[in-house]
Amino acid sequence: MSCTVRIASPLRSYTGGAAVVSANGESVTDVLADLERRLALPYASIRVTVLIETILASHEMDEILFALRDRIVGLNAGRWD
């Protein structure tokens, strides 16, 4: 499945100045691996922090950590309403 990824300004030098790129994958990990391959970055050089905002997501934290095990920097739990 193809998706659109927005690139933060400081990282646009990796994309030739592009603010938006497309990537393919069935999961977040697959999409990030596809981006790394397309941009010639080493595996797991893109790191993530996941925001947990719902009680349902809090019950899935172990699965989230396992799925992103090579990339996870941290979990941020909180509500912003």
Contacts in CASP RR format, 6 or more apart in sequence:
PFRMAT RR
TARGET T0000
AUTHOR 0000-0000-0000
METHOD contacts of the structure
MODEL  1
MSCTVRIASPLRSYTGGAAVVSANGESVTDVLADLERRLALPYASIRVTV
LIETILASHEMDEILFALRDRIVGLNAGRWD
1 24 0 8 1.000
1 25 0 8 1.000
1 26 0 8 1.000
2 22 0 8 1.000
2 23 0 8 1.000
2 24 0 8 1.000
2 25 0 8 1.000
3 22 0 8 1.000
3 23 0 8 1.000
3 24 0 8 1.000
3 25 0 8 1.000
3 31 0 8 1.000
4 20 0 8 1.000
4 21 0 8 1.000
4 22 0 8 1.000
5 20 0 8 1.000
5 21 0 8 1.000
5 22 0 8 1.000
5 23 0 8 1.000
5 31 0 8 1.000
5 35 0 8 1.000
6 19 0 8 1.000
6 20 0 8 1.000
7 14 0 8 1.000
7 15 0 8 1.000
7 17 0 8 1.000
7 18 0 8 1.000
7 19 0 8 1.000
7 20 0 8 1.000
7 21 0 8 1.000
12 18 0 8 1.000
12 19 0 8 1.000
14 39 0 8 1.000
14 41 0 8 1.000
15 21 0 8 1.000
15 39 0 8 1.000
21 35 0 8 1.000
21 38 0 8 1.000
23 31 0 8 1.000
23 32 0 8 1.000
23 34 0 8 1.000
23 35 0 8 1.000
23 38 0 8 1.000
24 30 0 8 1.000
24 31 0 8 1.000
24 34 0 8 1.000
25 31 0 8 1.000
25 34 0 8 1.000
27 67 0 8 1.000
28 48 0 8 1.000
28 67 0 8 1.000
28 68 0 8 1.000
29 67 0 8 1.000
29 68 0 8 1.000
29 70 0 8 1.000
29 71 0 8 1.000
32 46 0 8 1.000
32 48 0 8 1.000
32 71 0 8 1.000
33 43 0 8 1.000
35 41 0 8 1.000
35 46 0 8 1.000
36 42 0 8 1.000
36 43 0 8 1.000
36 44 0 8 1.000
36 45 0 8 1.000
36 46 0 8 1.000
43 70 0 8 1.000
44 70 0 8 1.000
44 71 0 8 1.000
46 71 0 8 1.000
47 71 0 8 1.000
47 72 0 8 1.000
47 73 0 8 1.000
48 68 0 8 1.000
48 71 0 8 1.000
48 72 0 8 1.000
48 73 0 8 1.000
49 72 0 8 1.000
49 73 0 8 1.000
49 74 0 8 1.000
49 75 0 8 1.000
49 76 0 8 1.000
50 64 0 8 1.000
50 68 0 8 1.000
50 72 0 8 1.000
50 74 0 8 1.000
50 75 0 8 1.000
50 76 0 8 1.000
51 76 0 8 1.000
51 77 0 8 1.000
51 78 0 8 1.000
52 58 0 8 1.000
52 61 0 8 1.000
52 64 0 8 1.000
52 75 0 8 1.000
52 76 0 8 1.000
52 77 0 8 1.000
52 78 0 8 1.000
53 77 0 8 1.000
53 78 0 8 1.000
53 79 0 8 1.000
53 80 0 8 1.000
57 64 0 8 1.000
58 77 0 8 1.000
61 75 0 8 1.000
64 72 0 8 1.000
64 75 0 8 1.000
65 72 0 8 1.000
65 75 0 8 1.000
END
